[in-house]
Amino acid sequence: MSISGLLQLAASTIIFLLAATAAKSWALQPGMGKLVLTLFLYSAGNLIMLRLVREFGMAAAFSLSAVIQLIAINVIAILVFNEHLNAYQSGGIVLAIFAVGLITFGPYLSGR
């Protein structure tokens, strides 16, 4: 992965985290401004993802982005919005992280 790709991945992740936070804020207190901000942020994040798909392929780009967002959004949900996960949900997150690790690093581990 190139430095440019890592920077784009970081930018899309930050934008998606802001979008998720805006979406939660809208869910708690709906308003047109929050809705527009949420849609703008998700659109910007997806435009960056299109570049990543071109550079790294769809499977790797979306899988890596998804696991980073999975972890970060759950941290925000738990620490900022005081949400709770049960044991099944926590286990699912761990399995998802493992699965994406296999998808992302599998080609390198198999010698491809």
PAKOL-429579 format. One record per residue: residue number from 1; chain; y, z, x of N, C-alpha, C in turn. Coordinates in Angstrom, 2 decimals. Each point is the difference from the previous one (the first is absolute). Last residue first. Layout:
num:NUM; chaine:A; n_Y:Y; n_Z:Z; n_X:X; ca_Y:Y; ca_Z:Z; ca_X:X; c_Y:Y; c_Z:Z; c_X:X
...
END
This chain:
num:112; chaine:A; n_Y:-14.86; n_Z:-3.00; n_X:1.08; ca_Y:0.65; ca_Z:-1.23; ca_X:-0.49; c_Y:1.41; c_Z:-0.11; c_X:0.46
num:111; chaine:A; n_Y:-3.32; n_Z:3.75; n_X:0.59; ca_Y:0.16; ca_Z:-0.98; ca_X:1.08; c_Y:0.60; c_Z:-1.31; c_X:-0.43
num:110; chaine:A; n_Y:-0.81; n_Z:4.27; n_X:-2.47; ca_Y:-1.17; ca_Z:-0.89; ca_X:0.02; c_Y:0.13; c_Z:-1.09; c_X:1.06
num:109; chaine:A; n_Y:3.48; n_Z:3.18; n_X:-0.78; ca_Y:-1.19; ca_Z:0.77; ca_X:0.36; c_Y:-1.24; c_Z:-0.89; c_X:0.10
num:108; chaine:A; n_Y:4.15; n_Z:-1.79; n_X:-1.44; ca_Y:0.12; ca_Z:0.39; ca_X:1.41; c_Y:-1.25; c_Z:0.75; c_X:0.47
num:107; chaine:A; n_Y:0.38; n_Z:-1.31; n_X:-4.59; ca_Y:-0.12; ca_Z:-1.17; ca_X:0.88; c_Y:0.07; c_Z:0.35; c_X:1.49
num:106; chaine:A; n_Y:0.61; n_Z:3.59; n_X:-3.20; ca_Y:-1.34; ca_Z:-0.58; ca_X:0.05; c_Y:-0.13; c_Z:-1.21; c_X:0.89
num:105; chaine:A; n_Y:4.02; n_Z:2.71; n_X:-1.36; ca_Y:-0.50; ca_Z:0.03; ca_X:1.37; c_Y:-1.40; c_Z:-0.60; c_X:0.16
num:104; chaine:A; n_Y:2.32; n_Z:0.10; n_X:-4.31; ca_Y:1.01; ca_Z:-0.33; ca_X:1.00; c_Y:-0.59; c_Z:-0.14; c_X:1.40
num:103; chaine:A; n_Y:-2.74; n_Z:1.32; n_X:-3.71; ca_Y:0.52; ca_Z:-1.34; ca_X:-0.24; c_Y:0.93; c_Z:-0.43; c_X:1.14
num:102; chaine:A; n_Y:-1.66; n_Z:4.42; n_X:0.05; ca_Y:-1.07; ca_Z:-0.97; ca_X:0.26; c_Y:0.49; c_Z:-1.43; c_X:-0.17
num:101; chaine:A; n_Y:2.99; n_Z:3.43; n_X:-1.13; ca_Y:-0.25; ca_Z:0.01; ca_X:1.44; c_Y:-1.09; c_Z:-0.99; c_X:0.38
num:100; chaine:A; n_Y:0.81; n_Z:0.77; n_X:-4.50; ca_Y:1.03; ca_Z:-0.86; ca_X:0.57; c_Y:-0.12; c_Z:-0.04; c_X:1.52
num:99; chaine:A; n_Y:-2.90; n_Z:2.90; n_X:-2.28; ca_Y:-0.29; ca_Z:-1.40; ca_X:-0.36; c_Y:1.02; c_Z:-0.95; c_X:0.62
num:98; chaine:A; n_Y:0.68; n_Z:4.68; n_X:0.47; ca_Y:-1.15; ca_Z:-0.45; ca_X:0.80; c_Y:-0.29; c_Z:-1.48; c_X:-0.25
num:97; chaine:A; n_Y:3.26; n_Z:2.01; n_X:-2.67; ca_Y:0.49; ca_Z:-0.09; ca_X:1.38; c_Y:-1.12; c_Z:-0.51; c_X:0.91
num:96; chaine:A; n_Y:-1.14; n_Z:0.90; n_X:-4.43; ca_Y:0.86; ca_Z:-1.18; ca_X:0.08; c_Y:0.53; c_Z:-0.19; c_X:1.42
num:95; chaine:A; n_Y:-2.50; n_Z:3.90; n_X:-0.95; ca_Y:-0.86; ca_Z:-1.19; ca_X:0.02; c_Y:0.83; c_Z:-1.29; c_X:0.12
num:94; chaine:A; n_Y:2.36; n_Z:4.03; n_X:-0.50; ca_Y:-0.69; ca_Z:-0.01; ca_X:1.30; c_Y:-0.89; c_Z:-1.24; c_X:0.11
num:93; chaine:A; n_Y:2.07; n_Z:0.74; n_X:-4.12; ca_Y:0.99; ca_Z:-0.37; ca_X:1.00; c_Y:-0.64; c_Z:-0.08; c_X:1.38
num:92; chaine:A; n_Y:-2.65; n_Z:1.56; n_X:-3.54; ca_Y:0.28; ca_Z:-1.43; ca_X:-0.14; c_Y:1.01; c_Z:-0.49; c_X:1.02
num:91; chaine:A; n_Y:-0.90; n_Z:4.63; n_X:-0.29; ca_Y:-1.13; ca_Z:-0.73; ca_X:0.58; c_Y:0.19; c_Z:-1.50; c_X:-0.07
num:90; chaine:A; n_Y:3.17; n_Z:2.69; n_X:-2.16; ca_Y:0.11; ca_Z:0.17; ca_X:1.45; c_Y:-1.12; c_Z:-0.74; c_X:0.73
num:89; chaine:A; n_Y:-0.20; n_Z:0.15; n_X:-4.68; ca_Y:1.11; ca_Z:-0.84; ca_X:0.43; c_Y:0.18; c_Z:0.07; c_X:1.52
num:88; chaine:A; n_Y:-3.19; n_Z:2.83; n_X:-1.93; ca_Y:-0.42; ca_Z:-1.39; ca_X:-0.13; c_Y:1.09; c_Z:-0.96; c_X:0.49
num:87; chaine:A; n_Y:0.93; n_Z:4.68; n_X:-0.21; ca_Y:-0.94; ca_Z:-0.32; ca_X:1.08; c_Y:-0.45; c_Z:-1.47; c_X:-0.04
num:86; chaine:A; n_Y:4.73; n_Z:0.92; n_X:-2.17; ca_Y:-1.24; ca_Z:0.75; ca_X:-0.07; c_Y:-0.94; c_Z:-0.48; c_X:1.11
num:85; chaine:A; n_Y:5.55; n_Z:0.13; n_X:0.00; ca_Y:-1.19; ca_Z:-0.84; ca_X:-0.06; c_Y:-1.23; c_Z:0.88; c_X:-0.15
num:84; chaine:A; n_Y:5.69; n_Z:0.45; n_X:-1.15; ca_Y:-1.23; ca_Z:0.55; ca_X:0.55; c_Y:-1.14; c_Z:-1.01; c_X:-0.16
num:83; chaine:A; n_Y:5.93; n_Z:0.33; n_X:0.31; ca_Y:-1.20; ca_Z:-0.45; ca_X:-0.70; c_Y:-1.23; c_Z:0.55; c_X:0.71
num:82; chaine:A; n_Y:5.05; n_Z:0.40; n_X:0.90; ca_Y:-0.91; ca_Z:1.11; ca_X:-0.29; c_Y:-1.20; c_Z:-0.42; c_X:-0.86
num:81; chaine:A; n_Y:3.80; n_Z:-2.58; n_X:2.11; ca_Y:-0.11; ca_Z:0.09; ca_X:-1.45; c_Y:-1.00; c_Z:1.06; c_X:-0.46
num:80; chaine:A; n_Y:0.94; n_Z:-0.70; n_X:4.72; ca_Y:1.29; ca_Z:-0.13; ca_X:-0.66; c_Y:-0.10; c_Z:0.26; c_X:-1.50
num:79; chaine:A; n_Y:-3.94; n_Z:0.26; n_X:2.85; ca_Y:1.05; ca_Z:0.84; ca_X:0.58; c_Y:1.32; c_Z:-0.05; c_X:-0.77
num:78; chaine:A; n_Y:-3.85; n_Z:-2.64; n_X:-1.43; ca_Y:-0.40; ca_Z:1.41; ca_X:0.11; c_Y:1.17; c_Z:0.87; c_X:0.46
num:77; chaine:A; n_Y:0.59; n_Z:-4.71; n_X:-0.34; ca_Y:-0.34; ca_Z:0.52; ca_X:-1.33; c_Y:-0.31; c_Z:1.50; c_X:0.06
num:76; chaine:A; n_Y:0.76; n_Z:-2.31; n_X:4.10; ca_Y:1.23; ca_Z:0.16; ca_X:-0.79; c_Y:-0.30; c_Z:0.62; c_X:-1.36
num:75; chaine:A; n_Y:-3.70; n_Z:-1.05; n_X:2.64; ca_Y:0.77; ca_Z:1.08; ca_X:0.65; c_Y:1.28; c_Z:0.25; c_X:-0.78
num:74; chaine:A; n_Y:-2.56; n_Z:-3.64; n_X:-1.34; ca_Y:-0.62; ca_Z:1.27; ca_X:-0.41; c_Y:0.70; c_Z:1.19; c_X:0.64
num:73; chaine:A; n_Y:1.39; n_Z:-4.29; n_X:1.25; ca_Y:0.40; ca_Z:0.26; ca_X:-1.38; c_Y:-0.64; c_Z:1.29; c_X:-0.51
num:72; chaine:A; n_Y:-1.18; n_Z:-1.51; n_X:4.36; ca_Y:1.41; ca_Z:0.41; ca_X:-0.07; c_Y:0.43; c_Z:0.35; c_X:-1.43
num:71; chaine:A; n_Y:-4.44; n_Z:-1.68; n_X:0.80; ca_Y:0.21; ca_Z:1.29; ca_X:0.65; c_Y:1.43; c_Z:0.49; c_X:-0.24
num:70; chaine:A; n_Y:-1.05; n_Z:-4.24; n_X:-1.62; ca_Y:-0.85; ca_Z:0.98; ca_X:-0.67; c_Y:0.25; c_Z:1.39; c_X:0.57
num:69; chaine:A; n_Y:2.01; n_Z:-3.76; n_X:2.09; ca_Y:0.69; ca_Z:0.43; ca_X:-1.21; c_Y:-0.79; c_Z:1.08; c_X:-0.74
num:68; chaine:A; n_Y:-2.02; n_Z:-1.91; n_X:3.71; ca_Y:1.18; ca_Z:0.72; ca_X:0.45; c_Y:0.77; c_Z:0.53; c_X:-1.21
num:67; chaine:A; n_Y:-3.66; n_Z:-2.72; n_X:-0.87; ca_Y:-0.44; ca_Z:1.31; ca_X:0.47; c_Y:1.19; c_Z:0.82; c_X:0.51
num:66; chaine:A; n_Y:0.79; n_Z:-4.47; n_X:-1.51; ca_Y:-0.46; ca_Z:0.87; ca_X:-1.09; c_Y:-0.39; c_Z:1.39; c_X:0.50
num:65; chaine:A; n_Y:1.22; n_Z:-3.43; n_X:3.09; ca_Y:1.16; ca_Z:0.48; ca_X:-0.76; c_Y:-0.43; c_Z:1.00; c_X:-1.08
num:64; chaine:A; n_Y:-3.41; n_Z:-2.15; n_X:2.37; ca_Y:0.73; ca_Z:0.92; ca_X:0.87; c_Y:1.20; c_Z:0.58; c_X:-0.71
num:63; chaine:A; n_Y:-2.41; n_Z:-3.28; n_X:-2.31; ca_Y:-0.82; ca_Z:1.19; ca_X:0.21; c_Y:0.72; c_Z:1.04; c_X:0.85
num:62; chaine:A; n_Y:2.00; n_Z:-4.26; n_X:-0.73; ca_Y:0.04; ca_Z:0.84; ca_X:-1.19; c_Y:-0.83; c_Z:1.27; c_X:0.16
num:61; chaine:A; n_Y:0.03; n_Z:-3.11; n_X:3.62; ca_Y:1.37; ca_Z:0.43; ca_X:-0.31; c_Y:0.03; c_Z:0.95; c_X:-1.19
num:60; chaine:A; n_Y:-4.17; n_Z:-2.01; n_X:1.33; ca_Y:0.49; ca_Z:0.99; ca_X:0.96; c_Y:1.37; c_Z:0.53; c_X:-0.39
num:59; chaine:A; n_Y:-1.90; n_Z:-3.43; n_X:-2.72; ca_Y:-0.84; ca_Z:1.20; ca_X:0.00; c_Y:0.57; c_Z:1.08; c_X:0.92
num:58; chaine:A; n_Y:2.16; n_Z:-4.33; n_X:-0.18; ca_Y:0.16; ca_Z:0.81; ca_X:-1.20; c_Y:-0.79; c_Z:1.30; c_X:0.07
num:57; chaine:A; n_Y:1.98; n_Z:-2.41; n_X:4.43; ca_Y:-1.02; ca_Z:-0.28; ca_X:-1.01; c_Y:0.12; c_Z:1.00; c_X:-1.14
num:56; chaine:A; n_Y:3.00; n_Z:-0.38; n_X:3.90; ca_Y:-1.25; ca_Z:0.74; ca_X:0.25; c_Y:-1.13; c_Z:-0.34; c_X:-0.95
num:55; chaine:A; n_Y:4.52; n_Z:-2.17; n_X:-0.03; ca_Y:-0.28; ca_Z:0.31; ca_X:1.40; c_Y:-1.39; c_Z:0.58; c_X:0.23
num:54; chaine:A; n_Y:1.62; n_Z:-1.08; n_X:-4.42; ca_Y:-0.02; ca_Z:-1.23; ca_X:0.80; c_Y:-0.41; c_Z:0.30; c_X:1.43
num:53; chaine:A; n_Y:0.62; n_Z:3.61; n_X:-2.87; ca_Y:-1.21; ca_Z:-0.75; ca_X:-0.40; c_Y:-0.10; c_Z:-1.27; c_X:0.82
num:52; chaine:A; n_Y:3.88; n_Z:2.58; n_X:0.49; ca_Y:-1.15; ca_Z:0.63; ca_X:0.66; c_Y:-1.30; c_Z:-0.72; c_X:-0.34
num:51; chaine:A; n_Y:3.97; n_Z:-1.37; n_X:-2.13; ca_Y:0.06; ca_Z:-0.36; ca_X:1.43; c_Y:-1.22; c_Z:0.58; c_X:0.73
num:50; chaine:A; n_Y:0.55; n_Z:1.21; n_X:-4.47; ca_Y:-0.35; ca_Z:-1.42; ca_X:0.08; c_Y:0.02; c_Z:-0.48; c_X:1.45
num:49; chaine:A; n_Y:1.46; n_Z:4.39; n_X:-1.05; ca_Y:-1.46; ca_Z:-0.13; ca_X:0.05; c_Y:-0.43; c_Z:-1.46; c_X:0.08
num:48; chaine:A; n_Y:4.56; n_Z:1.04; n_X:-0.62; ca_Y:-0.42; ca_Z:0.28; ca_X:1.37; c_Y:-1.51; c_Z:-0.16; c_X:0.13
num:47; chaine:A; n_Y:1.72; n_Z:-0.39; n_X:-4.27; ca_Y:0.46; ca_Z:-1.13; ca_X:0.80; c_Y:-0.37; c_Z:0.19; c_X:1.47
num:46; chaine:A; n_Y:-0.86; n_Z:3.52; n_X:-3.00; ca_Y:-0.95; ca_Z:-1.10; ca_X:-0.15; c_Y:0.43; c_Z:-1.24; c_X:0.77
num:45; chaine:A; n_Y:2.89; n_Z:3.77; n_X:-0.12; ca_Y:-1.23; ca_Z:0.33; ca_X:0.72; c_Y:-1.02; c_Z:-1.12; c_X:-0.06
num:44; chaine:A; n_Y:3.95; n_Z:-0.42; n_X:-2.56; ca_Y:0.29; ca_Z:-0.11; ca_X:1.43; c_Y:-1.25; c_Z:0.29; c_X:0.84
num:43; chaine:A; n_Y:-0.33; n_Z:0.65; n_X:-4.66; ca_Y:0.14; ca_Z:-1.43; ca_X:0.32; c_Y:0.26; c_Z:-0.20; c_X:1.49
num:42; chaine:A; n_Y:-0.09; n_Z:4.41; n_X:-1.66; ca_Y:-1.35; ca_Z:-0.58; ca_X:0.00; c_Y:0.05; c_Z:-1.49; c_X:0.35
num:41; chaine:A; n_Y:4.15; n_Z:2.18; n_X:-0.45; ca_Y:-0.74; ca_Z:0.49; ca_X:1.17; c_Y:-1.41; c_Z:-0.58; c_X:0.06
num:40; chaine:A; n_Y:2.70; n_Z:-1.02; n_X:-3.79; ca_Y:0.55; ca_Z:-0.60; ca_X:1.21; c_Y:-0.80; c_Z:0.42; c_X:1.23
num:39; chaine:A; n_Y:-1.09; n_Z:2.02; n_X:-4.13; ca_Y:-0.41; ca_Z:-1.41; ca_X:0.03; c_Y:0.51; c_Z:-0.70; c_X:1.26
num:38; chaine:A; n_Y:1.44; n_Z:4.44; n_X:-0.70; ca_Y:-1.44; ca_Z:-0.04; ca_X:0.21; c_Y:-0.51; c_Z:-1.44; c_X:0.12
num:37; chaine:A; n_Y:4.52; n_Z:0.69; n_X:-1.19; ca_Y:-0.24; ca_Z:0.37; ca_X:1.40; c_Y:-1.48; c_Z:-0.09; c_X:0.34
num:36; chaine:A; n_Y:1.21; n_Z:-0.63; n_X:-4.49; ca_Y:0.44; ca_Z:-1.14; ca_X:0.81; c_Y:-0.25; c_Z:0.28; c_X:1.48
num:35; chaine:A; n_Y:-0.85; n_Z:3.52; n_X:-2.96; ca_Y:-0.96; ca_Z:-1.08; ca_X:-0.22; c_Y:0.35; c_Z:-1.22; c_X:0.86
num:34; chaine:A; n_Y:2.96; n_Z:3.66; n_X:-0.07; ca_Y:-1.23; ca_Z:0.34; ca_X:0.72; c_Y:-1.04; c_Z:-1.10; c_X:-0.13
num:33; chaine:A; n_Y:3.96; n_Z:-0.49; n_X:-2.48; ca_Y:0.28; ca_Z:-0.08; ca_X:1.44; c_Y:-1.24; c_Z:0.30; c_X:0.83
num:32; chaine:A; n_Y:-0.17; n_Z:0.53; n_X:-4.75; ca_Y:0.01; ca_Z:-1.40; ca_X:0.41; c_Y:0.24; c_Z:-0.14; c_X:1.50
num:31; chaine:A; n_Y:-2.48; n_Z:4.33; n_X:-1.98; ca_Y:1.35; ca_Z:-0.55; ca_X:-0.03; c_Y:-0.04; c_Z:-1.41; c_X:0.56
num:30; chaine:A; n_Y:-3.33; n_Z:4.88; n_X:-1.04; ca_Y:0.22; ca_Z:-1.44; ca_X:-0.07; c_Y:1.49; c_Z:-0.38; c_X:-0.06
num:29; chaine:A; n_Y:-2.79; n_Z:4.19; n_X:1.94; ca_Y:1.25; ca_Z:-0.17; ca_X:-0.75; c_Y:0.34; c_Z:-1.49; c_X:-0.05
num:28; chaine:A; n_Y:-4.21; n_Z:1.31; n_X:1.70; ca_Y:0.46; ca_Z:1.33; ca_X:-0.39; c_Y:1.27; c_Z:-0.06; c_X:-0.85
num:27; chaine:A; n_Y:-1.85; n_Z:-3.97; n_X:1.84; ca_Y:-0.97; ca_Z:0.55; ca_X:-0.96; c_Y:0.45; c_Z:1.38; c_X:-0.51
num:26; chaine:A; n_Y:2.50; n_Z:-2.13; n_X:3.43; ca_Y:0.21; ca_Z:-0.66; ca_X:-1.29; c_Y:-0.93; c_Z:0.57; c_X:-1.06
num:25; chaine:A; n_Y:-0.59; n_Z:1.50; n_X:4.36; ca_Y:1.27; ca_Z:0.50; ca_X:-0.51; c_Y:0.31; c_Z:-0.61; c_X:-1.37
num:24; chaine:A; n_Y:-3.70; n_Z:-1.62; n_X:2.30; ca_Y:-0.27; ca_Z:1.36; ca_X:-0.50; c_Y:1.26; c_Z:0.60; c_X:-0.59
num:23; chaine:A; n_Y:0.46; n_Z:-4.17; n_X:2.04; ca_Y:-0.81; ca_Z:-0.13; ca_X:-1.22; c_Y:-0.31; c_Z:1.38; c_X:-0.59
num:22; chaine:A; n_Y:2.21; n_Z:-0.21; n_X:4.15; ca_Y:0.90; ca_Z:-0.42; ca_X:-1.07; c_Y:-0.75; c_Z:-0.12; c_X:-1.32
num:21; chaine:A; n_Y:-2.53; n_Z:0.90; n_X:3.80; ca_Y:0.83; ca_Z:1.16; ca_X:-0.30; c_Y:0.98; c_Z:-0.32; c_X:-1.14
num:20; chaine:A; n_Y:-2.61; n_Z:-3.50; n_X:1.67; ca_Y:-0.85; ca_Z:0.95; ca_X:-0.73; c_Y:0.79; c_Z:1.25; c_X:-0.39
num:19; chaine:A; n_Y:2.19; n_Z:-3.19; n_X:2.67; ca_Y:-0.25; ca_Z:-0.54; ca_X:-1.34; c_Y:-0.85; c_Z:0.97; c_X:-0.83
num:18; chaine:A; n_Y:0.77; n_Z:1.00; n_X:4.53; ca_Y:1.24; ca_Z:0.18; ca_X:-0.77; c_Y:-0.18; c_Z:-0.49; c_X:-1.43
num:17; chaine:A; n_Y:-3.54; n_Z:-0.78; n_X:2.88; ca_Y:0.12; ca_Z:1.44; ca_X:-0.24; c_Y:1.27; c_Z:0.31; c_X:-0.79
num:16; chaine:A; n_Y:-0.69; n_Z:-4.44; n_X:1.39; ca_Y:-0.93; ca_Z:0.35; ca_X:-1.07; c_Y:0.04; c_Z:1.51; c_X:-0.31
num:15; chaine:A; n_Y:2.59; n_Z:-1.57; n_X:3.63; ca_Y:0.54; ca_Z:-0.52; ca_X:-1.25; c_Y:-0.91; c_Z:0.35; c_X:-1.17
num:14; chaine:A; n_Y:-1.47; n_Z:1.12; n_X:4.30; ca_Y:1.15; ca_Z:0.82; ca_X:-0.36; c_Y:0.58; c_Z:-0.46; c_X:-1.34
num:13; chaine:A; n_Y:-3.46; n_Z:-2.60; n_X:1.77; ca_Y:-0.49; ca_Z:1.32; ca_X:-0.40; c_Y:1.15; c_Z:0.90; c_X:-0.45
num:12; chaine:A; n_Y:0.98; n_Z:-4.24; n_X:1.80; ca_Y:-0.55; ca_Z:-0.12; ca_X:-1.35; c_Y:-0.51; c_Z:1.35; c_X:-0.50
num:11; chaine:A; n_Y:1.62; n_Z:-0.17; n_X:4.42; ca_Y:1.08; ca_Z:-0.24; ca_X:-0.96; c_Y:-0.54; c_Z:-0.09; c_X:-1.42
num:10; chaine:A; n_Y:-3.11; n_Z:0.39; n_X:3.53; ca_Y:0.76; ca_Z:1.24; ca_X:-0.16; c_Y:1.10; c_Z:-0.17; c_X:-1.04
num:9; chaine:A; n_Y:-2.40; n_Z:-3.81; n_X:1.18; ca_Y:-0.87; ca_Z:0.91; ca_X:-0.74; c_Y:0.72; c_Z:1.32; c_X:-0.24
num:8; chaine:A; n_Y:2.17; n_Z:-3.11; n_X:2.71; ca_Y:-0.01; ca_Z:-0.46; ca_X:-1.39; c_Y:-0.87; c_Z:0.90; c_X:-0.88
num:7; chaine:A; n_Y:0.04; n_Z:0.84; n_X:4.60; ca_Y:1.31; ca_Z:0.32; ca_X:-0.57; c_Y:0.08; c_Z:-0.43; c_X:-1.46
num:6; chaine:A; n_Y:-3.87; n_Z:-1.14; n_X:2.41; ca_Y:0.06; ca_Z:1.45; ca_X:-0.21; c_Y:1.33; c_Z:0.42; c_X:-0.63
num:5; chaine:A; n_Y:-0.52; n_Z:-4.52; n_X:1.24; ca_Y:-0.85; ca_Z:0.34; ca_X:-1.14; c_Y:0.02; c_Z:1.49; c_X:-0.31
num:4; chaine:A; n_Y:2.26; n_Z:-1.52; n_X:3.85; ca_Y:0.68; ca_Z:-0.48; ca_X:-1.20; c_Y:-0.80; c_Z:0.36; c_X:-1.26
num:3; chaine:A; n_Y:-1.97; n_Z:0.83; n_X:4.14; ca_Y:1.08; ca_Z:0.97; ca_X:-0.25; c_Y:0.75; c_Z:-0.39; c_X:-1.27
num:2; chaine:A; n_Y:-5.02; n_Z:-1.71; n_X:0.18; ca_Y:1.21; ca_Z:-0.13; ca_X:0.81; c_Y:1.01; c_Z:1.10; c_X:-0.35
num:1; chaine:A; n_Y:-5.56; n_Z:-0.10; n_X:-0.19; ca_Y:1.17; ca_Z:0.00; ca_X:-0.85; c_Y:1.24; c_Z:0.00; c_X:0.89
END
